[in-house]
Amino acid sequence: MSNLSKELVLLMLQFLDEEKFSESLHKLEQESGFFFNMNYFEEKIQAGEWEEVEKYLSGFTKFDDNRYSMKILFEITKQKYLEALDRQDKVEAIEILVSDLKKFSAYNAEVYKEITQLLTLQNFRENAQLSQYGDTRTARSRMVVELKRLVQANPLFRDKLGFPTIRSSRLRTLINQSLNWQHQQCKHPILSPEIKTLFTDHFCPPPLNGPLTLALVNPPSFPLLARPAPSPSVGGAFTLIRAPGQDASLKRPRTTPAILGVADHPSTGTENENLEKQLGHVRSNSEGMSQTSRLQASWSVDALPRTVAFTLRQGSTVTSMDFHPSHHILLLVGSSSGEISLWELGLRQRLASKPFNIWDVAACSLELLATVAKEDTTISVSRVAWSPDGKFVGVAFTKNLIHLYAYLGSNDLSQHLEIDAHVGGVNDLVFDHRNKELCVVTCGDDKLIKVWDLAGRNLYNFDGHEAPVYSVCPHHNKEIQFIFSTSTDGKIKTWMYDNGGPRAGCNAPGNWCTTFLFSADGSRMFSCGTSKEGDSFLVEWSENEGLINEGAIKRIYSGFSTKSEGVVHFDTTRNHFLAVGEDSQIKFWDMNIDDVLTSTDAEGGLPSLPLLRFNREGNLLAVTTADDGFKILANAVGLKMFKVNESTESATIKASGSSSVANVSAVNDKSKRGSPVKTTPSQNGADNSSRSSKKLRIMEEVIVKSKTWQLTEIQDPAKCRISIMPERDTSGKVVRLLYTSLGTAILALGSNGIQQLWRWPRGKNVRFSKASASVVPQLVKADSGVVMVNDVSGVNLEEAFPCIALSKNDSYVMSAYGGKIKLFNIVTLDVMTTFVELPPAPTFIAFHPRDNNIIAIGMGDCTIRIFFCRFGEVRAILKYHRKRITSLAFSSFLGVLVSADANGQVCMWSIDTWVKRKSVYLFLASGKAPVGATQVQFHCNQIHILVFHETQLAIYDASKLDLLQQWLPQGVLPAPISHAAYSCDSRLIYAAFCDGNIGVFDANTLRLRCRIAPSAYLAEAVTNDLYPLVIAANPQVQNQFAVGLADGSVKVIEPAEAGGGWGSASPIDDEASSSTINNHSAEQVRG
């Protein structure tokens, strides 16, 4: 079938969907095979309509097309079989086994045999592999997730899962254009042409008597086709709407136009009738307003930010945004990975980044910890918000928690408070002043609204919704304070700061997810939401002394597409405009006019339902993109503001001569540096002397500080706290060491292939206690006596390279030691699966940050293999290195994989295309290439990366692989470096040395802060022979790290004083004492 024929079918699908011909729609989807409706497929699976599921699937693939298709059909048939067994319907189960499952036995007889043996069990859950089956509903939901992944991976479906972006009613539009063209061909066009059929071409008959009329220069055209009612009757005539060139505002009249010249018929849908009854009385006085009256308004469309200034990449899907209330170019962004970022838009620079972490595990509920421990659990940001004074940041997450940060200016976001606020997701968070005291209002899946003070005290719990609460909106009316709330069943309720229950309530248009906002001056109230059927509503309300009730709708805005596949989002600005993200564009309304004022697609690249947020001035608009980023749109004032900022910044850089670190996230690749300093030019050199004296005074202060500052050196064991892991394996060295992401357990891999896991004991009211050097953890043992051990048979351990990686949910560890790769469950210590041996042997393993089922494997043959565990296949092989791979690290923010090899080469790869972007070699003063393992670890900002080798510590900007800082062993730390790691907040770097010393460095400058001598943590008898082979930092506990030693022991080390640190930063930039080389002096070798 030609492409045009295919597009015609897709237009027919759109038409059937708009007209609610559901059966015909899905039948055409199946018969054409052009669009696979995943929602319909899932709906039929959840309903257990297996015959329809298989019939629908047959239109797109067959049993033997490929392994994905076979797996899809097998999972469906197996579920049918298990449900028959669950109903104790052995007859039907045997029929499915013989007629449906039998064909799979030719491909895997062992599985077919196991499935057959289930017939002998009273309850198939007695089978170990099916013990977690659960009930039918849970099993179907689990299968839907698996089938979605298989369908998305199946090449037969890759161009059939997304319906093309088409303007609504496109088929009617084409027919209307055809009728207009036919009418233009008429020799005697009449002003009111009448259409009685579409089965033949239109023509105007000649006049029967009288003189012939002259043909019109601009014949009238037909109105845009309206949506027909289900009634099959056809009749009526066309009405002349306009001639070409007439005012654009008259293209669509406020009254519904006739259908193909056919008289309009009222809809028979009960829901539409009810909605019209509810909303029919609110038609605006502006219905007849033309474009002329719009131009007379005091506000111009040019005031709206519609020009794309630049695009920035967040690194994962943006889920929430909020501008600072007074610093109008500071944007707070939350993402699906749980990370929040603070962006300075004038510099296109990310000032701060805070990945999701549980701050206080001991204070968290068992429910939350159990959720976090589950496989494939991703905690996302649901809402970010600034406090009205801009001094606090609130973050709500999709699981239980809210975080509050104190914002002290610049890039300083400091942890203020963590609250386990709701059971389930926290759906919204806003700041409000209750009796002039700042508080936080939250709502969640537990159907509650809660109010908290900034000390974490729960002030109020509002209980009254019967469904999860979707959004909250505080409002002050005169001296009375209200909170409006909406729930996912479409209920709106009004609350006051007391325990008196809801004051008033009504139903939201669409009866589903709705959000409220007030105009900036608080005088006008709006809501925007979507129904489950995909109909969107933008409404203005009239409040009665702060309350809203049935009939309070004042205005309904029009201009939405026919259907939305999710909830639309909106914002207001300047007390005059509304904006909604819909249909991959931004639509703007004047608050006083029902129709869309204007729209923009922001040069493309927007998701179907983009998020958006105005700054307070209304000159900037942040809009999310489909590729894990956001665009900044600006009006003339906003664009001018960026130009002024750039010129000021440029002048500052020229004056200071300082270097910059590039930030790859900005489209125009702006340099990453501190906030620009506004310089005041001197007049006739009058201020030269004052500048000189100021510089002299600063130098004197630095000299004084340098005399008082001393390097912290710890030689006495009493100056630090040390915990030794019990029951250590003395038969091997500790060659790899990891903390779990919760920081409550340590995993060590020995040189004999044995892995040991120590967990801190549980408290009474929490699942895990906090890791501490004051408490001795316990070695985790399986009841069966099994231990986690790699298969090292036939492996030369002296030449093999140990690999170990933890999944992001702390449930699984993948490891290898010169042979097969094994996946272990670290709760039961069982081997979950063994992957086939991949000769040559693997040398490093790293989990993909967005999907635990994708791993990068460094190999001994210098390649990197991208392995999809679920399908057991290698999807990509990356080739460029010349020596074995020694380290891998992912940055989801930059969208890159960084690799290092045994020849000092570091490469950067795109994780979207797996194409090499750039490479460099480590710099050595001798000019020789370093030999031995080079290892990498990303800073928590996901931009800077630590690269370490026995000869150096180095910090690179991973966006360009530019060297920023370098430290070479000398002075009090002259020995080779054995290992290094960032601290949990990436402010420090811990480095272990081959003479037993441990150095603590400032991560920004690589200046030494503290030296921990071997005598502080090693017994005197072994001090000369023992040193740390590996070092690891606790990801949750500041200033705690662990070392793995050659005698098989693991030690956890902390400062002696609780809350204490490792020395203080050096106040001066003394290259001799710090042994630091910055990026001016270090010459890089490009690969």
HUJOQUI-V118876 format. One record per residue. N is the residue number from 0. OMEGA is omega in whole degrees, 0 to 359 (999 if undefined). Layout:
BEGIN
{{N/OMEGA} {N/OMEGA}}
END
This chain:
BEGIN
{{0/182} {1/182} {2/179} {3/177} {4/177} {5/180} {6/177} {7/177} {8/179} {9/176} {10/176} {11/176} {12/178} {13/180} {14/180} {15/179} {16/180} {17/182} {18/176} {19/174} {20/192} {21/183} {22/179} {23/180} {24/184} {25/175} {26/179} {27/175} {28/182} {29/185} {30/181} {31/182} {32/183} {33/182} {34/179} {35/184} {36/184} {37/180} {38/178} {39/178} {40/179} {41/181} {42/181} {43/177} {44/181} {45/179} {46/180} {47/179} {48/190} {49/179} {50/179} {51/178} {52/182} {53/180} {54/180} {55/181} {56/183} {57/178} {58/185} {59/182} {60/177} {61/184} {62/188} {63/179} {64/178} {65/185} {66/179} {67/179} {68/179} {69/181} {70/179} {71/182} {72/178} {73/181} {74/179} {75/181} {76/178} {77/179} {78/175} {79/182} {80/181} {81/179} {82/176} {83/176} {84/181} {85/177} {86/184} {87/178} {88/185} {89/180} {90/179} {91/179} {92/179} {93/179} {94/178} {95/181} {96/185} {97/186} {98/186} {99/185} {100/184} {101/183} {102/180} {103/183} {104/179} {105/182} {106/178} {107/184} {108/182} {109/179} {110/179} {111/178} {112/179} {113/179} {114/179} {115/182} {116/177} {117/179} {118/184} {119/183} {120/176} {121/177} {122/185} {123/178} {124/175} {125/174} {126/186} {127/183} {128/182} {129/183} {130/181} {131/185} {132/181} {133/178} {134/184} {135/182} {136/179} {137/181} {138/179} {139/180} {140/178} {141/180} {142/179} {143/179} {144/180} {145/181} {146/177} {147/180} {148/180} {149/179} {150/180} {151/180} {152/184} {153/182} {154/179} {155/184} {156/193} {157/179} {158/185} {159/185} {160/180} {161/177} {162/183} {163/178} {164/183} {165/175} {166/182} {167/177} {168/184} {169/181} {170/177} {171/180} {172/180} {173/179} {174/179} {175/178} {176/178} {177/178} {178/177} {179/180} {180/179} {181/181} {182/178} {183/179} {184/181} {185/179} {186/182} {187/183} {188/179} {189/186} {190/182} {191/182} {192/182} {193/180} {194/179} {195/180} {196/172} {197/185} {198/177} {199/180} {200/177} {201/169} {202/178} {203/181} {204/177} {205/179} {206/184} {207/179} {208/180} {209/181} {210/178} {211/177} {212/178} {213/177} {214/179} {215/177} {216/177} {217/183} {218/178} {219/180} {220/184} {221/179} {222/175} {223/186} {224/176} {225/180} {226/183} {227/174} {228/179} {229/181} {230/182} {231/184} {232/180} {233/178} {234/178} {235/185} {236/175} {237/173} {238/180} {239/180} {240/182} {241/169} {242/179} {243/180} {244/178} {245/185} {246/186} {247/182} {248/181} {249/180} {250/178} {251/179} {252/180} {253/176} {254/184} {255/181} {256/179} {257/183} {258/179} {259/185} {260/182} {261/180} {262/183} {263/177} {264/180} {265/179} {266/177} {267/182} {268/181} {269/183} {270/180} {271/179} {272/180} {273/181} {274/179} {275/178} {276/182} {277/189} {278/190} {279/185} {280/188} {281/180} {282/188} {283/175} {284/184} {285/186} {286/183} {287/185} {288/180} {289/180} {290/181} {291/180} {292/178} {293/182} {294/180} {295/181} {296/183} {297/180} {298/179} {299/176} {300/181} {301/178} {302/181} {303/177} {304/183} {305/181} {306/180} {307/178} {308/178} {309/178} {310/178} {311/181} {312/179} {313/180} {314/172} {315/187} {316/179} {317/183} {318/180} {319/179} {320/175} {321/177} {322/175} {323/185} {324/180} {325/175} {326/197} {327/177} {328/172} {329/183} {330/176} {331/186} {332/172} {333/187} {334/183} {335/178} {336/183} {337/183} {338/169} {339/180} {340/175} {341/184} {342/170} {343/190} {344/179} {345/180} {346/187} {347/189} {348/174} {349/185} {350/184} {351/178} {352/180} {353/176} {354/181} {355/172} {356/170} {357/185} {358/184} {359/183} {360/184} {361/183} {362/184} {363/181} {364/177} {365/180} {366/180} {367/182} {368/177} {369/179} {370/181} {371/184} {372/183} {373/179} {374/175} {375/175} {376/177} {377/179} {378/184} {379/174} {380/177} {381/182} {382/168} {383/182} {384/172} {385/169} {386/183} {387/179} {388/178} {389/182} {390/180} {391/175} {392/176} {393/180} {394/175} {395/183} {396/182} {397/175} {398/164} {399/197} {400/160} {401/176} {402/172} {403/176} {404/171} {405/179} {406/184} {407/180} {408/180} {409/181} {410/187} {411/171} {412/183} {413/181} {414/180} {415/186} {416/173} {417/181} {418/170} {419/199} {420/186} {421/173} {422/187} {423/185} {424/169} {425/191} {426/181} {427/179} {428/176} {429/173} {430/177} {431/174} {432/176} {433/184} {434/178} {435/177} {436/182} {437/178} {438/182} {439/178} {440/181} {441/174} {442/186} {443/180} {444/180} {445/175} {446/183} {447/168} {448/183} {449/178} {450/184} {451/169} {452/186} {453/173} {454/178} {455/179} {456/179} {457/185} {458/182} {459/168} {460/180} {461/184} {462/181} {463/177} {464/179} {465/179} {466/178} {467/181} {468/188} {469/183} {470/176} {471/182} {472/177} {473/179} {474/177} {475/176} {476/187} {477/181} {478/184} {479/182} {480/181} {481/167} {482/172} {483/179} {484/175} {485/179} {486/186} {487/172} {488/175} {489/180} {490/176} {491/179} {492/179} {493/183} {494/171} {495/181} {496/173} {497/180} {498/184} {499/180} {500/182} {501/182} {502/182} {503/180} {504/176} {505/179} {506/176} {507/173} {508/181} {509/176} {510/176} {511/188} {512/183} {513/177} {514/177} {515/172} {516/173} {517/171} {518/187} {519/180} {520/176} {521/186} {522/184} {523/188} {524/183} {525/171} {526/178} {527/181} {528/184} {529/175} {530/178} {531/179} {532/177} {533/178} {534/184} {535/184} {536/172} {537/193} {538/168} {539/182} {540/169} {541/182} {542/179} {543/183} {544/177} {545/182} {546/174} {547/182} {548/176} {549/179} {550/182} {551/180} {552/184} {553/184} {554/174} {555/180} {556/182} {557/176} {558/180} {559/173} {560/186} {561/184} {562/172} {563/181} {564/178} {565/183} {566/178} {567/181} {568/183} {569/177} {570/179} {571/177} {572/172} {573/181} {574/187} {575/186} {576/172} {577/177} {578/181} {579/174} {580/185} {581/176} {582/179} {583/177} {584/176} {585/179} {586/182} {587/175} {588/162} {589/184} {590/185} {591/185} {592/184} {593/187} {594/176} {595/180} {596/178} {597/179} {598/176} {599/175} {600/177} {601/179} {602/175} {603/177} {604/179} {605/172} {606/182} {607/179} {608/184} {609/169} {610/179} {611/179} {612/173} {613/164} {614/188} {615/180} {616/180} {617/180} {618/176} {619/177} {620/176} {621/183} {622/181} {623/178} {624/183} {625/184} {626/173} {627/178} {628/176} {629/178} {630/174} {631/176} {632/184} {633/169} {634/184} {635/180} {636/179} {637/178} {638/179} {639/179} {640/179} {641/179} {642/178} {643/181} {644/180} {645/181} {646/177} {647/180} {648/180} {649/180} {650/180} {651/182} {652/179} {653/182} {654/185} {655/183} {656/183} {657/178} {658/182} {659/178} {660/186} {661/177} {662/187} {663/186} {664/180} {665/182} {666/181} {667/171} {668/178} {669/179} {670/180} {671/181} {672/182} {673/181} {674/184} {675/179} {676/180} {677/183} {678/178} {679/182} {680/179} {681/178} {682/179} {683/177} {684/186} {685/185} {686/182} {687/182} {688/179} {689/177} {690/181} {691/180} {692/179} {693/178} {694/180} {695/181} {696/179} {697/180} {698/179} {699/179} {700/179} {701/180} {702/179} {703/180} {704/182} {705/179} {706/182} {707/181} {708/176} {709/175} {710/177} {711/178} {712/181} {713/180} {714/183} {715/178} {716/180} {717/183} {718/176} {719/179} {720/186} {721/175} {722/181} {723/180} {724/183} {725/174} {726/181} {727/177} {728/184} {729/184} {730/180} {731/176} {732/172} {733/186} {734/175} {735/185} {736/182} {737/164} {738/168} {739/186} {740/175} {741/178} {742/184} {743/180} {744/178} {745/180} {746/180} {747/174} {748/181} {749/181} {750/175} {751/178} {752/181} {753/178} {754/178} {755/181} {756/175} {757/179} {758/175} {759/185} {760/181} {761/173} {762/183} {763/188} {764/180} {765/184} {766/180} {767/173} {768/180} {769/179} {770/181} {771/176} {772/179} {773/181} {774/180} {775/179} {776/183} {777/175} {778/181} {779/180} {780/176} {781/178} {782/181} {783/182} {784/181} {785/175} {786/178} {787/183} {788/177} {789/178} {790/182} {791/179} {792/180} {793/182} {794/173} {795/186} {796/178} {797/182} {798/181} {799/182} {800/183} {801/178} {802/177} {803/179} {804/179} {805/173} {806/187} {807/178} {808/176} {809/183} {810/187} {811/173} {812/177} {813/184} {814/177} {815/178} {816/178} {817/182} {818/183} {819/176} {820/180} {821/175} {822/182} {823/168} {824/187} {825/172} {826/181} {827/183} {828/180} {829/171} {830/181} {831/179} {832/175} {833/180} {834/183} {835/181} {836/182} {837/181} {838/353} {839/189} {840/175} {841/181} {842/177} {843/181} {844/176} {845/176} {846/173} {847/185} {848/183} {849/184} {850/180} {851/183} {852/176} {853/178} {854/173} {855/183} {856/173} {857/187} {858/178} {859/179} {860/176} {861/180} {862/173} {863/181} {864/177} {865/191} {866/176} {867/186} {868/186} {869/182} {870/176} {871/183} {872/177} {873/182} {874/181} {875/175} {876/183} {877/183} {878/171} {879/181} {880/181} {881/176} {882/182} {883/179} {884/181} {885/180} {886/177} {887/177} {888/179} {889/167} {890/178} {891/180} {892/180} {893/183} {894/184} {895/168} {896/177} {897/181} {898/178} {899/181} {900/185} {901/179} {902/178} {903/179} {904/178} {905/182} {906/177} {907/183} {908/173} {909/178} {910/175} {911/183} {912/184} {913/176} {914/179} {915/178} {916/186} {917/175} {918/176} {919/172} {920/176} {921/181} {922/172} {923/182} {924/181} {925/183} {926/180} {927/176} {928/179} {929/179} {930/180} {931/187} {932/169} {933/184} {934/185} {935/174} {936/181} {937/168} {938/181} {939/175} {940/176} {941/178} {942/178} {943/180} {944/176} {945/176} {946/181} {947/183} {948/182} {949/182} {950/188} {951/162} {952/181} {953/175} {954/179} {955/167} {956/187} {957/180} {958/179} {959/189} {960/175} {961/178} {962/181} {963/180} {964/179} {965/178} {966/181} {967/182} {968/176} {969/179} {970/182} {971/179} {972/185} {973/187} {974/176} {975/179} {976/178} {977/180} {978/179} {979/180} {980/172} {981/170} {982/186} {983/180} {984/178} {985/176} {986/181} {987/171} {988/175} {989/180} {990/177} {991/184} {992/186} {993/174} {994/177} {995/178} {996/173} {997/180} {998/175} {999/187} {1000/169} {1001/188} {1002/181} {1003/187} {1004/186} {1005/173} {1006/182} {1007/178} {1008/188} {1009/172} {1010/176} {1011/183} {1012/178} {1013/182} {1014/182} {1015/184} {1016/178} {1017/176} {1018/185} {1019/184} {1020/184} {1021/186} {1022/185} {1023/185} {1024/190} {1025/175} {1026/180} {1027/174} {1028/180} {1029/178} {1030/181} {1031/180} {1032/176} {1033/184} {1034/181} {1035/186} {1036/181} {1037/176} {1038/175} {1039/175} {1040/180} {1041/178} {1042/174} {1043/188} {1044/183} {1045/178} {1046/178} {1047/182} {1048/176} {1049/182} {1050/175} {1051/186} {1052/178} {1053/171} {1054/184} {1055/182} {1056/177} {1057/182} {1058/179} {1059/182} {1060/180} {1061/176} {1062/180} {1063/183} {1064/176} {1065/182} {1066/184} {1067/179} {1068/183} {1069/186} {1070/180} {1071/183} {1072/182} {1073/182} {1074/182} {1075/175} {1076/180} {1077/188} {1078/174} {1079/187} {1080/183} {1081/180} {1082/182} {1083/175} {1084/181} {1085/179} {1086/999}}
END
